[in-house]
Amino acid sequence: MKKLALALMCLVSVAFFASCTQEITDPKPTISVKVDEGFVQDGDVVQMYTQNQFGFIMTSNPQTMKKLSSLKVYVDDAEWANVDLTGETSYVYTDSVFYQLEREEIIGESVIKAVVTDEAGETNGATITLKIQEPVIPLLGKSIEWVRKGANLMGNTEEEMASYGLQWTGSYKDVYATLKPIDGASLYVCDGNDFAEITTLAEKTAYFMNLNENVDPVDSYRKITTDHDADYNDMLAIINGENIALVLIKHADIETGTYGTQITITGEVK
C-alpha cells in the first residue's frame, strides 16, 4: 500500500509540475478593432470631407497577465497618437479622422494602425483599411447674360467674363463678336451637347484633363454674328490657372440704335 501511495504522489507531482511549466506560445497582448454603431470597420468605403470615428480595444495577455505600457496609433504611416498605458490591463481607444483632398497620401485608400506594447516588451497590432471616395458633387448650371452696347460692356459683363477667364475684344462694328481668353488662360471650343452630359465635378475635371492632353487651345471664339439674332450650341471650356469653367453659348440678340449695335449673349455656365 505504501508503494501505491508513493506512486500516486509522484504522478500528482509530475502533473502539477507540467502544468506550472506549460509553455506560453503567444505572449502578446490582445488588440482588436472596436465594433460599435458609428465606428468604421476594415474595408469600409467613406466619403471625402467626412468625419470618421474609429476605435481599438486592447487587454493584457490572459496567460502572462503582463500590464500594458503604451499605445501608438498611425494614420497613413504618420504618428497620430502616443498613449501612456502604464499600469493598465485593458484600454479602449477612440478617435476620429477627417479626410480632405489636401492630404494627397490618402486619396483612394487610408490605413489606420494601432500598436500596443506591454511591460514585457511584447507588441501586437490591428489595422483598419478604408477606401476613400471623392464626393459626388452635382454641377448646377448658372444663367449668364453678357451685354455689349456699342463699344461698351454693360453692367457686370466685363467682371463676370473675366472671372471665367474670358474677355470681349475687337471693334463693335465687326461682323462677328470676338471672345478671347484673358492673359494666362486657355480656351477650347467644344460641342455644346457635351454641356448637358457633364453633371458632376469629377466629370468636369476629367473632361478638362482630356482637353489639356489631346486638344489644342484656340486664340478666340468668333461665331456670333452681329447682323441678326441667332441660336447657338457652342461650349467654351476655359482653363484659368486653377479655375476651370464651361460656358454654353445659347443665343444672341442683336439690336441697333444711335449708340451702335447692342449684342446680348445668353447661355449657361458650370
C-alpha positions as CSV (number, residue, x, y, z in Angstrom):
1,M,0.0,0.0,0.0
2,K,2.8,2.4,0.8
3,K,4.3,1.8,-2.7
4,L,0.9,2.5,-4.3
5,A,0.5,5.8,-2.4
6,L,4.0,6.8,-3.3
7,A,3.4,6.2,-7.0
8,L,0.2,8.2,-6.9
9,M,2.0,11.1,-5.1
10,C,4.7,11.1,-7.9
11,L,2.0,11.2,-10.6
12,V,0.3,14.2,-9.0
13,S,3.6,15.9,-8.6
14,V,4.6,15.4,-12.2
15,A,1.2,16.7,-13.4
16,F,1.5,19.8,-11.2
17,F,5.0,20.5,-12.4
18,A,3.9,20.1,-16.0
19,S,1.0,22.5,-15.5
20,C,3.3,25.1,-13.9
21,T,5.8,24.9,-16.7
22,Q,3.4,24.8,-19.6
23,E,4.9,26.8,-22.5
24,I,3.2,30.1,-23.4
25,T,3.1,30.0,-27.2
26,D,1.7,33.6,-27.8
27,P,2.7,36.1,-25.1
28,K,1.5,39.2,-26.9
29,P,-1.3,41.5,-25.6
30,T,-4.6,41.4,-27.4
31,I,-5.9,44.2,-29.6
32,S,-8.9,44.4,-31.9
33,V,-10.9,47.0,-33.8
34,K,-13.8,48.4,-31.9
35,V,-17.1,47.2,-33.3
36,D,-19.9,49.6,-32.5
37,E,-22.5,51.8,-34.2
38,G,-20.9,54.8,-35.9
39,F,-17.4,53.3,-35.9
40,V,-15.7,52.5,-39.2
41,Q,-14.5,48.9,-39.8
42,D,-11.8,47.4,-42.0
43,G,-12.8,47.6,-45.7
44,D,-15.4,50.3,-45.3
45,V,-15.9,52.9,-48.0
46,V,-16.1,56.5,-46.8
47,Q,-16.5,59.9,-48.5
48,M,-14.0,62.7,-48.7
49,Y,-14.8,65.6,-46.4
50,T,-16.4,63.4,-43.7
51,Q,-15.6,62.8,-40.0
52,N,-14.9,59.1,-39.4
53,Q,-14.9,57.6,-35.9
54,F,-12.6,54.6,-35.2
55,G,-11.5,52.7,-32.1
56,F,-9.4,49.8,-30.8
57,I,-9.8,47.5,-27.8
58,M,-6.7,46.1,-26.0
59,T,-6.1,43.9,-23.0
60,S,-3.2,42.2,-21.2
61,N,-2.3,38.7,-22.4
62,P,-4.6,36.3,-20.4
63,Q,-1.7,33.9,-19.8
64,T,1.1,36.2,-18.9
65,M,-1.1,39.0,-17.4
66,K,1.6,41.5,-18.1
67,K,0.3,45.0,-17.8
68,L,0.1,47.3,-20.8
69,S,2.7,50.0,-21.2
70,S,1.9,52.1,-24.3
71,L,-0.2,52.5,-27.4
72,K,0.8,54.2,-30.7
73,V,-1.7,55.0,-33.4
74,Y,-0.7,55.8,-37.0
75,V,-2.8,57.2,-39.9
76,D,-1.1,56.5,-43.3
77,D,2.3,56.0,-41.6
78,A,2.2,59.3,-39.8
79,E,2.0,59.1,-36.0
80,W,-1.4,60.1,-34.8
81,A,-1.3,59.3,-31.1
82,N,1.0,58.1,-28.4
83,V,-0.8,57.0,-25.2
84,D,0.9,56.0,-21.9
85,L,-0.8,52.9,-20.6
86,T,1.4,52.2,-17.6
87,G,-0.5,50.0,-15.1
88,E,-3.4,49.3,-17.3
89,T,-4.7,45.8,-18.0
90,S,-7.3,46.9,-20.5
91,Y,-8.0,50.0,-22.5
92,V,-10.4,51.3,-25.2
93,Y,-9.0,54.0,-27.6
94,T,-11.4,56.0,-29.7
95,D,-10.8,58.9,-32.0
96,S,-11.9,60.3,-35.4
97,V,-10.2,61.3,-38.6
98,F,-11.4,63.9,-41.2
99,Y,-10.4,63.3,-44.8
100,Q,-9.8,66.2,-47.2
101,L,-8.2,66.5,-50.7
102,E,-5.2,68.4,-49.4
103,R,-4.0,65.1,-47.8
104,E,-2.9,63.6,-51.1
105,E,-1.4,60.5,-49.5
106,I,-4.9,59.2,-48.6
107,I,-6.8,59.7,-51.8
108,G,-8.1,56.3,-52.8
109,E,-7.1,54.4,-49.6
110,S,-6.2,55.2,-45.9
111,V,-4.7,52.8,-43.3
112,I,-5.3,53.4,-39.6
113,K,-3.0,51.2,-37.5
114,A,-2.7,50.8,-33.7
115,V,0.3,49.0,-32.0
116,V,0.0,48.1,-28.2
117,T,3.0,47.2,-26.1
118,D,3.1,45.5,-22.6
119,E,5.6,45.8,-19.8
120,A,7.5,42.8,-21.1
121,G,8.1,44.5,-24.4
122,E,5.6,42.3,-26.3
123,T,3.7,44.1,-29.1
124,N,0.5,43.5,-31.1
125,G,-1.3,45.5,-33.8
126,A,-4.6,45.9,-35.6
127,T,-5.4,47.9,-38.8
128,I,-8.4,49.5,-40.4
129,T,-8.1,50.0,-44.2
130,L,-10.6,52.4,-45.6
131,K,-11.4,53.2,-49.2
132,I,-11.7,56.9,-49.7
133,Q,-14.1,58.2,-52.4
134,E,-14.4,61.7,-53.7
135,P,-17.9,63.0,-53.0
136,V,-20.3,63.2,-55.9
137,I,-20.8,67.0,-56.3
138,P,-23.5,67.9,-58.7
139,L,-22.8,70.8,-61.1
140,L,-25.7,73.2,-61.3
141,G,-25.8,75.5,-64.4
142,K,-26.0,79.2,-63.8
143,S,-27.6,81.5,-66.3
144,I,-25.5,84.2,-68.0
145,E,-26.3,87.4,-69.8
146,W,-23.5,89.4,-71.3
147,V,-24.3,92.7,-72.9
148,R,-22.2,95.0,-75.2
149,K,-23.8,98.2,-76.3
150,G,-21.8,99.9,-79.0
151,A,-18.2,99.8,-77.7
152,N,-19.2,99.4,-74.0
153,L,-19.7,96.3,-71.9
154,M,-22.8,96.9,-69.8
155,G,-23.4,96.1,-66.1
156,N,-21.0,93.5,-64.7
157,T,-20.4,91.8,-68.0
158,E,-16.7,92.5,-68.1
159,E,-16.1,91.4,-64.5
160,E,-18.2,88.3,-64.8
161,M,-16.5,87.2,-68.1
162,A,-13.1,87.8,-66.6
163,S,-14.0,85.5,-63.6
164,Y,-14.4,82.7,-66.1
165,G,-11.2,83.6,-68.0
166,L,-12.8,85.4,-71.0
167,Q,-12.8,88.9,-72.4
168,W,-14.7,90.6,-75.3
169,T,-12.3,92.2,-77.8
170,G,-12.4,93.8,-81.3
171,S,-14.5,96.6,-82.7
172,Y,-18.2,96.8,-82.1
173,K,-18.6,97.3,-85.8
174,D,-17.1,93.9,-86.6
175,V,-19.3,91.4,-88.4
176,Y,-18.7,88.8,-85.7
177,A,-18.3,89.2,-81.9
178,T,-14.9,88.1,-80.6
179,L,-14.4,86.3,-77.3
180,K,-10.8,85.6,-76.3
181,P,-9.1,84.1,-73.2
182,I,-7.6,86.6,-70.8
183,D,-3.8,86.6,-70.4
184,G,-2.6,83.2,-69.0
185,A,-5.9,81.4,-69.8
186,S,-6.5,78.7,-72.4
187,L,-9.7,78.5,-74.5
188,Y,-11.2,75.4,-76.1
189,V,-14.3,75.4,-78.4
190,C,-16.4,72.2,-77.9
191,D,-19.6,70.6,-78.8
192,G,-22.5,72.2,-76.9
193,N,-24.1,68.8,-76.5
194,D,-21.3,67.9,-74.1
195,F,-22.5,70.5,-71.6
196,A,-25.6,68.5,-70.5
197,E,-23.5,65.3,-70.2
198,I,-21.2,66.8,-67.6
199,T,-23.1,66.6,-64.4
200,T,-20.6,66.3,-61.6
201,L,-17.3,67.9,-60.5
202,A,-15.4,64.7,-61.2
203,E,-16.8,64.6,-64.8
204,K,-15.9,68.2,-65.3
205,T,-12.3,67.6,-64.1
206,A,-11.9,64.6,-66.3
207,Y,-13.2,66.5,-69.3
208,F,-10.7,69.2,-68.8
209,M,-7.8,66.7,-68.3
210,N,-8.7,65.1,-71.7
211,L,-8.8,68.5,-73.4
212,N,-5.5,69.5,-71.9
213,E,-3.8,66.3,-73.1
214,N,-5.4,65.8,-76.5
215,V,-6.8,69.1,-77.9
216,D,-5.0,72.3,-78.9
217,P,-6.5,75.6,-77.5
218,V,-7.7,78.3,-79.8
219,D,-7.0,82.0,-79.9
220,S,-10.6,83.2,-79.9
221,Y,-14.2,82.3,-80.5
222,R,-15.7,84.2,-83.5
223,K,-19.1,82.7,-84.4
224,I,-21.7,85.1,-83.0
225,T,-22.9,87.3,-85.9
226,T,-23.7,90.9,-85.3
227,D,-26.3,91.4,-88.0
228,H,-29.2,89.3,-86.8
229,D,-30.5,87.2,-83.9
230,A,-29.4,83.6,-83.8
231,D,-29.4,80.4,-81.7
232,Y,-26.1,78.7,-80.9
233,N,-24.9,75.5,-79.3
234,D,-21.2,76.0,-78.6
235,M,-19.5,75.2,-75.4
236,L,-16.4,77.2,-74.4
237,A,-14.0,75.4,-72.0
238,I,-11.6,77.8,-70.2
239,I,-8.6,76.9,-68.1
240,N,-7.5,79.9,-66.0
241,G,-4.9,78.8,-63.5
242,E,-6.6,76.5,-61.1
243,N,-10.1,77.6,-62.2
244,I,-11.9,75.8,-64.9
245,A,-15.2,76.9,-66.5
246,L,-17.7,75.6,-69.0
247,V,-19.7,78.3,-70.8
248,L,-22.6,77.3,-73.1
249,I,-23.5,79.9,-75.7
250,K,-27.2,79.5,-76.5
251,H,-28.5,82.7,-78.1
252,A,-27.5,86.2,-79.2
253,D,-30.0,89.1,-79.6
254,I,-28.9,91.9,-81.9
255,E,-30.4,95.5,-81.7
256,T,-29.3,98.7,-83.4
257,G,-29.7,102.3,-82.3
258,T,-27.9,105.6,-82.1
259,Y,-25.4,104.0,-79.7
260,G,-24.4,101.4,-82.3
261,T,-25.0,97.7,-82.2
262,Q,-26.1,96.0,-79.0
263,I,-25.3,92.3,-78.6
264,T,-26.8,90.3,-75.8
265,I,-25.4,86.8,-75.3
266,T,-27.3,84.4,-73.2
267,G,-26.4,80.9,-72.0
268,E,-25.2,78.9,-69.0
269,V,-22.0,78.3,-67.1
270,K,-20.8,75.4,-65.0
